[in-house]
Amino acid sequence: MVTDEELEIARRIAAEVVLKMGDKYWPIFEMVDAECARRAERRARLDKCLSEKSDMAGTAAQLALPATGARSGKALSIRRNTSAS
């Protein structure tokens, strides 16, 4: 999986390629830029949800979530990227 940091680097490189090599490379920039935006939106939605106060507030341990993915059988891994974009 491509990390958020790697994706941001690719985004900058794609922008430079478009500026130096022309608009025929625009679709590549657009694809990478859209993925960056999707990831940022997802992070923002998760952060908003996790910061809301409610009667149901709790940790994953309190909710007794399974340690593995239901369909994949792979262990769940949750990373939070705190670097500024």
C-alpha positions in Angstrom: 0.0 0.0 0.0 1.2 3.5 -0.8 1.6 5.7 2.2 0.0 9.1 2.4 3.5 10.6 2.4 4.5 8.7 -0.7 1.2 9.8 -2.4 1.9 13.5 -1.6 5.4 13.1 -3.1 3.9 11.5 -6.2 1.4 14.4 -6.4 4.1 17.0 -6.4 6.1 15.1 -9.0 3.1 14.7 -11.2 2.4 18.5 -10.9 6.0 19.2 -12.0 5.7 16.8 -14.9 2.6 18.6 -16.1 4.3 22.0 -15.9 7.4 20.9 -17.7 6.1 18.3 -20.1 2.6 19.5 -20.9 -1.1 18.8 -20.4 -1.0 15.3 -21.9 0.2 14.3 -18.4 -2.7 16.0 -16.7 -4.7 12.8 -16.2 -1.9 11.3 -14.1 -1.9 14.4 -11.9 -5.6 14.4 -11.7 -5.7 10.7 -10.6 -3.1 11.2 -7.9 -4.6 14.5 -6.7 -8.1 12.9 -6.4 -6.7 10.0 -4.3 -5.0 12.6 -2.0 -8.3 14.4 -1.6 -10.2 11.1 -1.0 -7.8 10.2 1.7 -7.9 13.6 3.3 -11.7 13.5 3.4 -11.7 10.1 4.9 -9.3 11.2 7.6 -11.3 14.3 8.3 -14.5 12.2 8.6 -12.9 9.7 11.0 -11.3 12.5 13.1 -14.7 14.2 13.3 -16.5 11.0 14.4 -13.8 10.2 16.9 -13.8 13.7 18.4 -17.6 13.8 18.9 -18.9 13.4 22.4 -21.8 11.0 22.9 -23.3 8.5 25.2 -21.8 5.7 23.2 -18.2 7.0 23.3 -15.7 4.2 24.0 -12.6 2.5 22.8 -12.4 -0.5 20.5 -11.5 -2.7 23.4 -14.7 -1.6 25.2 -16.7 -2.4 22.1 -15.1 -5.9 21.9 -14.2 -5.6 18.3 -12.7 -8.7 16.7 -8.9 -8.8 16.2 -9.2 -9.9 12.6 -11.0 -8.8 9.5 -14.4 -10.6 9.1 -13.9 -11.4 5.4 -10.2 -11.4 4.8 -9.0 -13.2 7.9 -6.2 -10.7 8.1 -5.4 -8.7 11.3 -6.8 -5.2 11.3 -4.3 -2.4 11.3 -5.3 1.2 12.0 -2.7 3.9 11.4 -3.3 7.5 11.9 -1.1 9.9 9.8 -0.6 13.0 11.9 1.8 14.7 9.4 0.7 18.0 8.0 0.0 18.0 4.2 
